């Protein structure tokens, strides 16, 4: 796991942050709806990105978030989530 703060990328605009995550071959987890729009725009344009996992703030406890993220990490290989948006909590 690498946070945007640890990477020195916390002040990047959303699009640049998603590009940075893709350069690092990392899936981006966020609870910010702006990333949903950015990821959807990339899907529509055919631009590659490493994947976004979106956690719905009001529907997700910290414990559930951690369990769901752990499950995704165990089940998916990186190519499986490329250009995809996954939503938490998992259903």
Residue, then its C-alpha position, 0 to 999 in steps of 0.5 A: x500500500x502506498x498513500x498519495x501523501x507518502x508518494x508526495x502526490x497528495x496535491x496533484x489534481x485527480x486526473x494526474x493522481x490517477x495517471x501517477x497510480x497507473x504509472x506505479x501499476x497501483x489501483x487507486x482507492x478513494x471515497x471521492x466521487x471526482x475519481x469516479x468521473x475521471x475513471x468513467x471518462x477514461x473508460x469512455x475515451x479508451x484511455x488505460x488506467x490501473x483501476x479505481x476502487x470506490x468506497x461509498x462513505x455512508x455505506x461503509x465501516x472501516x472494518x468492512x472497507x478493510x475486509x473488502x479491500x483485502x478480498x479484492x487484493x486476494x482475488x484479482x490479479x492487476x490485469x483483472x482490474x485494469x480499466x475497471x471501477x469496483x464499488x465498496x461495499x462488495x455485494 
